[in-house]
Structure formats: structure tokens, C-alpha cells
Amino acid sequence: MAPVTAVERDVRSVGAFEFACGESVSDLRLAYEAYGEFTGDNAVLVCHALTGSQNVAPLGDSGEGQAGQARAWWGDVVGPGKSLDTGDYYVVCVNVPGSCYGSSGPPATNPATGDPYGTDFPPVTVRDWTRAQRVLLDELGVGRLHAVVGGSVGGMNALDWAVAFPDDVRRVIPVAAAARLDPQCLALDAVARRAITTDPDWRGGDYYRADDGPTEGLSVARQIGHVMYLSKDSMDRKFGRRAAGRDAQMSFPADRTASYFPYREVESYLDYQAERFVERFDANAYLYLTRAMDDYDLSAEYGTDAGALAAFEGELLLISFTGDWHFTVEESEAVAAAARDTEVPTAHHVVSSDHGHDAFLVEPGKVGPPIRDFLADGVAGRAVTDTADGDENRPRRRQPAAGRLERIGPRYRP
């Protein structure tokens, strides 16, 4: 991947900020990267996934403190000449509050004490992310966005823009996302959090001055996450029931009988991913961000998903993947149906893939073209298909109906 030049890579203070929970911080700091040149109407906000970062495209540097998904995590989609072309668009990605890549969150320094916030940092929600992004964009001189795009919980974040700031964005693209998590995913997230909070080295969240943090708990939490991101077919193709090599080492203590049984490739993969993850991510941040994802509900305060989207007069593209059981095709279709009910011009583009939830990261050749054409031409984009069109497999351009519900009030400012 050829590196792109960042117009700006910075951590900016946006001042005091009140969170949805009612608690405040005196100085919210937001880490972001911006690519391309802003022309006044070409800004695209990219919202990162749960443990992603603001580094959405390759910069040709070491990406200190980042690895794996956190570094250039969508470099095959964002960049010069790519589907989200930084020669045409001014692309901004912001590390969300509560994370650990430079924005204010549990590991950041509390200016009132000089120590890390830990669990004294206010609880965060997806709406807090949206509002913080809006404030930062104001600081950058960006008003109305051409588009907001995001994957996974970043797709929830993108969808929330259509609700919180319906006048501020022309096109919204939630990728591998949903209106809310189902109970199975809620349960798995709860188990992952308990792995962290029952690790004796978590110390109630106050582990920053200790020699060891809750690395074993965070490792288990990440392993649960990886199982959620893969599909049965992709796991069978990658690992089957094969034993790992003779030199493979378990990351966790084994019981006495373990040596009798094979250490399988799927275990080795999970151990490897966990080892890499604990080097780059903070356990408290994982707790905060998974709770924000679990809490999100598109219909909250509106009664229905259609009611939540009623004020949005832009266009909506949902992209889902057939092998994704974390955020299913059916869940994206439900959002599309709600948007159509309120006559938002909508396309639901389904990608055939057995890569599971990770497909939005590992199949740029299938994800990029519909994003590119939707950014250029909306639901009429050539590569955009729509489930509503059946055998025609082409979107219909729909116009907002007269008598739409009144837009929500002016932008909220903390």
C-alpha cells in the first residue's frame, strides 16, 4: 500500500465536554488524522471500529504504539486513487473518546489529579462519539459533510450521524453494522468484560502504576472477540481441526492432561492475536468501548428505527455480508426497511462472503466499489445494488416525500 500524506495528524483540545451520562471532563482531547485537501464540500468522516484508531490509511511511518487493525486499518480502501480517493475527498478519522490512541479515555491523564483517569473517566456512548466528532470538525472548519462511513460499531457511529445531525451529512454508509446488538452478542461481550474485571491484576481499574495489568483477562476478551469476527466457514478453511506445529507454544497455563491432546491451530491463532492485542490496547478502554457498543439502540428516544431516521434527508447505503453473524444481513435489511418507510433514498448492498464480520476489512475489492460509486452518485451509483430491487439488482432513485417530519432542533453543543 502506497503511503498518503496526512494534511494533519494531531491531538486537539476541544475544551470542556459533558457526556450523555451527565458527567464532564474539563479538557476533552481528540486525536485525529486528516488526508487530502478540503474544498468546502468534500469532507468525509470515517468512523473506526471497536479497537481501531484514527490511522485509517498508511502514512509511511512506524505508527508508534499501534499494530494490527489499529494501523492503516482501511488502507486498501482509503488513499490516492482508491475507492475513497484522498485526491477527491478530505478524509477525517477521529479516535473516539474512551479509546487509547491519543483521545481522552481511561489511560489518559486527568488534569485534576495528574494521574490516569482509570475508571473515573465518565462512561461513554456512541452519541458521545458523534457529538465529539462534530465539535472537532467545527474546530477544523468543516460544516456539512459529504459523507460519513464506518464499519462495525463505527457503522453504528455513522448511522448515529443521520439521527443526531441529519442536516450535516449528505450520505451515510454503515458497513457491517446494525441498529443494535442482539442478545447473543451482548452475552459474549459481557463474558469478555468479566474476563478483564475478574483478572486480579485489573485492581478495580487502577493498574496503571502497577508492574502488571490485566493482560490475561484482556487476552481472553480479545479471543472471544475474534471468534465473533470469524464465520464457521472461514474458521474451517483457515484451521480445520489441525494440530499446531511442534514448536507452537500455549499462551496460557495448561492443565496436567493438556499434553495428551493436540494444541490446535485455531488455539494458536487466538493466542497469537491476543498476544499482539495486549501490546497495543488498554483493558479499561476495552470495557468502555464494548459498553458503548452494547448500549447503542437506533430507536432510543424515538420509539422506532423509522422515527429515528425521519429527519434525515440525505441518502443511505448499508453494506452487509452473508457470512457475518455478528451484524447480520437481516439486521442491515431491517435498517434499510425502516429508512424506506420514512422515504430516505436507501440501498442495501449485500456482499457474498464467508469471511464473517472481518469481511469489511479483508475484502476491499468487494467493499470499495459500492462505496466509491455511492459517494459519487448516491443510490444510483453503478456498483451499488439494492435488495429492494429484487432480480433487477439495481437501486431506484427515490426522492424525499413532501410533508416530511420536521427536522430535529439545532446542533447540540456541550
VMD Tcl script that draws the C-alpha trace (Angstrom):
set ca {
  {0.00 0.00 0.00}
  {1.48 3.32 -1.03}
  {1.51 5.84 1.82}
  {-0.53 9.01 1.69}
  {0.39 12.36 3.10}
  {-1.68 13.45 6.07}
  {-2.77 17.07 5.91}
  {-2.83 17.00 9.67}
  {-2.09 14.45 12.36}
  {-2.69 15.88 15.77}
  {-4.30 15.72 19.19}
  {-6.55 18.72 19.67}
  {-8.20 20.03 22.83}
  {-11.86 20.94 22.35}
  {-12.37 22.18 25.91}
  {-14.95 21.09 28.44}
  {-17.31 18.33 27.35}
  {-20.40 16.91 29.04}
  {-21.15 13.27 28.34}
  {-24.60 11.74 27.95}
  {-24.30 10.31 31.47}
  {-24.19 13.86 32.85}
  {-20.53 13.74 33.89}
  {-17.96 16.09 32.36}
  {-14.27 16.45 31.69}
  {-12.65 19.86 31.76}
  {-10.47 19.25 28.72}
  {-11.53 16.72 26.09}
  {-8.63 15.85 23.80}
  {-9.26 14.20 20.45}
  {-6.62 12.50 18.30}
  {-7.31 12.61 14.58}
  {-5.81 12.32 11.14}
  {-6.90 14.20 8.02}
  {-5.98 13.33 4.42}
  {-6.41 15.32 1.23}
  {-7.43 18.93 0.67}
  {-10.66 20.45 1.99}
  {-12.56 22.34 -0.70}
  {-15.63 23.21 1.35}
  {-17.95 20.38 0.32}
  {-15.79 17.25 0.02}
  {-15.28 16.19 3.64}
  {-15.79 12.53 4.50}
  {-15.69 11.34 8.11}
  {-14.52 7.76 8.61}
  {-15.56 6.13 11.90}
  {-13.27 3.39 13.18}
  {-14.33 0.04 14.63}
  {-14.13 -1.02 18.27}
  {-10.37 -1.24 18.69}
  {-9.34 0.71 15.62}
  {-7.61 4.06 15.57}
  {-7.54 7.34 13.68}
  {-4.82 5.92 11.39}
  {-7.16 4.76 8.63}
  {-4.60 4.98 5.78}
  {-0.85 4.24 5.52}
  {1.42 7.16 6.28}
  {4.76 5.52 5.68}
  {5.83 5.80 9.32}
  {6.15 3.37 12.20}
  {2.75 4.05 13.70}
  {4.25 4.10 17.18}
  {2.04 2.38 19.74}
  {-0.17 0.83 17.09}
  {-0.26 -2.53 15.41}
  {-2.62 -4.84 13.65}
  {-6.05 -3.42 12.93}
  {-5.18 -0.10 14.56}
  {-2.64 0.88 11.91}
  {-3.72 1.74 8.35}
  {-6.75 -0.40 9.05}
  {-8.53 0.54 5.80}
  {-5.51 1.30 3.66}
  {-6.88 -0.68 0.72}
  {-10.00 1.50 0.60}
  {-8.72 4.96 1.61}
  {-5.92 6.68 -0.30}
  {-4.89 8.22 -3.64}
  {-6.76 6.56 -6.49}
  {-8.58 4.19 -4.17}
  {-12.32 3.87 -3.60}
  {-12.29 6.66 -1.02}
  {-9.89 8.78 -3.03}
  {-7.93 11.27 -0.95}
  {-7.29 13.16 -4.18}
  {-11.01 13.94 -4.35}
  {-12.10 13.89 -0.73}
  {-10.91 15.41 2.52}
  {-10.95 12.37 4.80}
  {-11.00 12.77 8.57}
  {-10.84 9.97 11.15}
  {-11.11 10.67 14.90}
  {-10.09 8.38 17.73}
  {-13.26 8.21 19.84}
  {-13.41 9.33 23.49}
  {-12.85 6.36 25.77}
  {-10.24 4.79 23.49}
  {-6.48 4.72 23.97}
  {-4.84 6.10 20.83}
  {-4.46 9.67 21.96}
  {-8.01 10.78 22.67}
  {-9.20 11.27 26.24}
  {-10.07 7.98 27.90}
  {-9.23 5.82 30.91}
  {-5.44 5.74 30.31}
  {-5.20 9.49 29.66}
  {-4.04 11.90 32.34}
  {-6.71 13.52 34.46}
  {-5.62 17.18 34.67}
  {-7.22 17.49 38.10}
  {-5.03 14.77 39.65}
  {-2.08 14.29 37.33}
  {-2.80 10.55 37.28}
  {-4.55 8.40 34.67}
  {-8.35 8.65 34.82}
  {-8.85 4.91 35.05}
  {-12.48 4.16 35.80}
  {-13.00 7.76 36.95}
  {-13.36 8.65 33.28}
  {-17.06 9.20 32.50}
  {-18.99 6.38 30.83}
  {-19.18 6.98 27.08}
  {-21.86 6.30 24.48}
  {-21.92 6.22 20.69}
  {-23.81 9.54 20.79}
  {-20.88 11.00 22.75}
  {-18.58 9.90 19.92}
  {-20.83 11.58 17.35}
  {-21.03 14.83 19.30}
  {-17.27 14.87 19.92}
  {-16.63 14.37 16.20}
  {-18.99 17.24 15.40}
  {-17.11 19.55 17.78}
  {-13.73 18.59 16.30}
  {-14.98 19.12 12.75}
  {-16.14 22.58 13.79}
  {-12.61 23.22 15.05}
  {-11.29 22.15 11.63}
  {-13.71 24.45 9.82}
  {-15.80 21.61 8.39}
  {-19.54 22.23 8.33}
  {-21.73 19.89 6.31}
  {-20.13 16.55 5.47}
  {-20.31 14.96 2.06}
  {-20.46 11.57 3.79}
  {-19.92 9.58 6.96}
  {-18.76 5.97 6.62}
  {-17.86 3.42 9.26}
  {-17.56 -0.32 9.86}
  {-18.87 -2.43 12.73}
  {-19.56 -0.17 15.73}
  {-18.10 2.57 13.51}
  {-21.11 1.85 11.30}
  {-23.37 2.48 14.29}
  {-21.47 5.73 14.78}
  {-22.08 6.62 11.12}
  {-25.76 5.76 11.43}
  {-26.00 7.94 14.52}
  {-24.94 10.95 12.45}
  {-28.17 10.62 10.45}
  {-30.08 10.88 13.73}
  {-28.05 13.41 15.74}
  {-27.12 15.77 12.90}
  {-29.46 15.00 9.98}
  {-28.76 18.36 8.33}
  {-25.00 17.93 8.50}
  {-24.38 14.97 6.19}
  {-25.45 14.16 2.62}
  {-24.66 10.45 2.54}
  {-24.27 7.85 5.29}
  {-22.63 4.44 4.82}
  {-22.88 1.94 7.72}
  {-20.81 -1.14 6.83}
  {-21.32 -4.44 8.69}
  {-23.43 -2.70 11.31}
  {-26.91 -2.82 12.84}
  {-29.44 -0.77 14.75}
  {-28.50 -2.61 17.96}
  {-26.71 -5.72 19.20}
  {-28.67 -8.93 19.61}
  {-28.72 -10.80 22.97}
  {-26.11 -13.35 21.88}
  {-23.56 -10.64 21.11}
  {-24.48 -8.82 24.32}
  {-23.83 -12.03 26.25}
  {-20.44 -12.63 24.64}
  {-19.39 -9.03 25.30}
  {-20.44 -9.44 28.93}
  {-18.28 -12.57 29.28}
  {-15.35 -10.73 27.68}
  {-15.66 -7.88 30.16}
  {-15.84 -10.30 33.07}
  {-12.60 -11.88 31.91}
  {-10.98 -8.48 32.43}
  {-12.67 -7.47 35.68}
  {-12.03 -10.86 37.33}
  {-8.33 -10.74 36.47}
  {-6.68 -9.94 39.85}
  {-4.31 -7.56 38.06}
  {-7.22 -5.35 36.98}
  {-7.26 -3.90 40.53}
  {-10.62 -2.23 40.06}
  {-9.27 -0.40 37.02}
  {-6.38 1.22 38.91}
  {-3.47 -0.74 37.43}
  {-1.51 1.98 35.64}
  {1.15 2.35 38.34}
  {1.46 -1.40 38.87}
  {4.04 -3.67 37.30}
  {1.38 -5.78 35.63}
  {-2.03 -5.02 34.17}
  {-4.87 -7.45 33.44}
  {-3.18 -8.92 30.38}
  {-4.64 -12.40 30.80}
  {-8.15 -11.06 31.15}
  {-7.72 -8.77 28.15}
  {-6.26 -11.67 26.16}
  {-9.33 -13.81 26.81}
  {-11.62 -10.90 25.96}
  {-9.87 -10.42 22.63}
  {-10.04 -14.12 21.84}
  {-13.80 -14.07 22.38}
  {-13.97 -11.09 20.04}
  {-12.02 -12.87 17.32}
  {-14.37 -15.84 17.43}
  {-17.24 -13.39 16.91}
  {-15.49 -11.82 13.91}
  {-14.99 -15.08 12.00}
  {-17.58 -17.33 10.37}
  {-17.84 -21.10 10.65}
  {-16.78 -21.46 7.03}
  {-13.77 -19.18 7.39}
  {-12.65 -20.95 10.57}
  {-12.97 -24.33 8.89}
  {-10.97 -23.11 5.89}
  {-8.26 -21.44 7.99}
  {-7.82 -24.03 10.73}
  {-10.00 -27.10 10.46}
  {-9.16 -29.43 13.32}
  {-5.44 -29.41 12.55}
  {-2.86 -29.53 15.30}
  {-0.37 -26.68 15.51}
  {3.30 -27.25 14.79}
  {5.58 -29.00 17.23}
  {7.17 -25.71 18.28}
  {3.88 -23.90 18.94}
  {3.52 -22.59 22.46}
  {0.39 -22.03 24.51}
  {-0.02 -18.52 25.89}
  {-1.95 -19.64 28.95}
  {-1.12 -22.16 31.69}
  {-2.32 -25.64 30.75}
  {-3.82 -28.30 32.98}
  {-1.91 -31.52 33.63}
  {-3.68 -33.53 30.94}
  {-3.23 -30.97 28.16}
  {-0.07 -32.58 26.82}
  {-2.04 -35.69 25.88}
  {-4.25 -33.71 23.49}
  {-3.28 -31.65 20.43}
  {-2.75 -27.92 20.67}
  {-4.78 -26.93 17.64}
  {-4.12 -24.30 15.01}
  {-7.26 -22.41 15.99}
  {-5.92 -22.12 19.55}
  {-2.55 -20.98 18.29}
  {-4.21 -18.32 16.15}
  {-6.24 -16.98 19.08}
  {-3.17 -16.94 21.33}
  {-1.17 -15.06 18.71}
  {-3.89 -12.46 18.19}
  {-4.27 -11.99 21.94}
  {-0.53 -11.50 22.46}
  {-0.42 -8.80 19.78}
  {-3.53 -7.10 21.10}
  {-2.43 -6.68 24.72}
  {0.69 -4.88 23.48}
  {-1.36 -2.12 21.86}
  {-4.66 -1.78 23.74}
  {-5.83 -0.77 27.18}
  {-8.08 -3.05 29.23}
  {-10.22 -0.24 30.68}
  {-10.70 1.21 27.19}
  {-11.94 -2.20 26.06}
  {-14.51 -2.15 28.86}
  {-15.65 1.37 27.96}
  {-15.94 0.82 24.22}
  {-17.77 -2.51 24.40}
  {-20.29 -0.98 26.78}
  {-20.83 1.92 24.38}
  {-21.47 -0.57 21.56}
  {-23.80 -2.68 23.70}
  {-25.77 0.40 24.77}
  {-26.43 1.70 21.25}
  {-30.03 1.46 20.05}
  {-31.10 3.39 16.96}
  {-34.70 3.63 18.15}
  {-33.86 5.04 21.60}
  {-35.83 8.22 22.29}
  {-37.78 7.76 19.05}
  {-39.78 4.59 19.61}
  {-38.94 3.07 16.21}
  {-35.98 2.96 13.85}
  {-38.05 4.74 11.21}
  {-38.84 7.51 13.68}
  {-35.13 7.92 14.43}
  {-34.35 8.36 10.70}
  {-37.35 10.56 9.85}
  {-35.44 13.84 9.90}
  {-32.63 12.64 7.65}
  {-32.93 13.96 4.10}
  {-29.69 12.56 2.74}
  {-29.07 9.15 1.20}
  {-28.22 5.88 2.94}
  {-26.13 2.91 1.82}
  {-25.98 -0.17 4.03}
  {-23.38 -2.85 3.24}
  {-23.69 -6.28 4.83}
  {-22.00 -9.67 4.41}
  {-23.60 -13.07 4.09}
  {-21.14 -14.80 6.45}
  {-21.37 -12.16 9.21}
  {-23.23 -13.42 12.29}
  {-22.08 -10.52 14.47}
  {-24.05 -7.97 12.43}
  {-26.21 -9.99 10.08}
  {-27.67 -9.28 6.64}
  {-31.12 -9.42 8.21}
  {-30.21 -6.69 10.71}
  {-28.99 -4.39 7.94}
  {-32.15 -5.14 5.96}
  {-34.24 -4.09 8.97}
  {-32.49 -0.71 9.00}
  {-32.99 -0.38 5.25}
  {-36.69 -1.16 5.63}
  {-37.03 1.47 8.36}
  {-35.30 4.05 6.18}
  {-37.54 3.20 3.23}
  {-40.60 3.58 5.47}
  {-39.64 7.20 6.01}
  {-38.70 7.55 2.32}
  {-34.99 8.06 2.80}
  {-33.28 7.18 -0.52}
  {-31.75 3.86 0.53}
  {-29.75 0.97 -0.90}
  {-28.83 -2.21 0.93}
  {-25.85 -3.78 -0.81}
  {-25.26 -7.42 0.22}
  {-21.79 -8.89 -0.32}
  {-21.45 -12.63 -0.70}
  {-18.58 -13.57 1.61}
  {-17.65 -16.34 4.02}
  {-15.13 -14.17 5.87}
  {-17.57 -13.30 8.63}
  {-17.56 -9.89 10.27}
  {-13.95 -9.30 9.22}
  {-15.06 -9.14 5.58}
  {-15.32 -5.35 5.64}
  {-11.59 -5.24 6.40}
  {-10.27 -8.12 4.30}
  {-12.33 -7.84 1.10}
  {-11.65 -4.31 -0.20}
  {-12.38 -5.42 -3.76}
  {-16.00 -6.05 -2.78}
  {-16.43 -3.18 -0.32}
  {-14.65 -0.39 -2.18}
  {-16.62 -0.15 -5.45}
  {-20.09 0.42 -3.92}
  {-18.61 2.98 -1.53}
  {-16.84 4.76 -4.40}
  {-19.94 4.93 -6.59}
  {-22.29 5.86 -3.76}
  {-20.00 8.76 -2.78}
  {-20.14 9.95 -6.39}
  {-23.75 9.24 -7.39}
  {-25.72 8.19 -4.32}
  {-28.10 5.24 -4.58}
  {-27.87 5.46 -8.38}
  {-24.17 4.54 -8.27}
  {-23.24 1.90 -10.83}
  {-21.69 -0.58 -8.37}
  {-24.46 -0.09 -5.79}
  {-27.04 -2.86 -5.66}
  {-30.18 -2.89 -3.55}
  {-32.15 -5.74 -2.00}
  {-35.39 -3.84 -2.71}
  {-34.87 -4.21 -6.46}
  {-35.04 -7.99 -6.50}
  {-33.88 -9.51 -9.77}
  {-33.11 -6.12 -11.26}
  {-30.28 -5.81 -8.74}
  {-30.21 -2.07 -9.29}
  {-31.17 0.74 -6.94}
  {-34.07 3.02 -7.59}
  {-33.50 6.72 -7.02}
  {-36.16 7.87 -4.62}
  {-36.92 11.44 -3.69}
  {-37.86 12.61 -0.19}
  {-41.60 12.93 0.08}
  {-43.37 16.20 0.74}
  {-44.54 16.67 4.29}
  {-41.52 15.02 5.91}
  {-41.33 15.33 9.66}
  {-39.73 18.49 10.95}
  {-36.01 18.24 11.50}
  {-34.72 17.99 15.00}
  {-33.53 21.11 16.74}
  {-30.20 22.89 16.29}
  {-26.91 21.15 16.87}
  {-26.28 20.17 20.45}
  {-23.19 21.73 21.91}
  {-21.68 20.53 25.18}
}
mol new
graphics top color blue
foreach p $ca { graphics top sphere $p radius 0.5 }
foreach p [lrange $ca 0 end-1] q [lrange $ca 1 end] { graphics top cylinder $p $q radius 0.2 }
display resetview
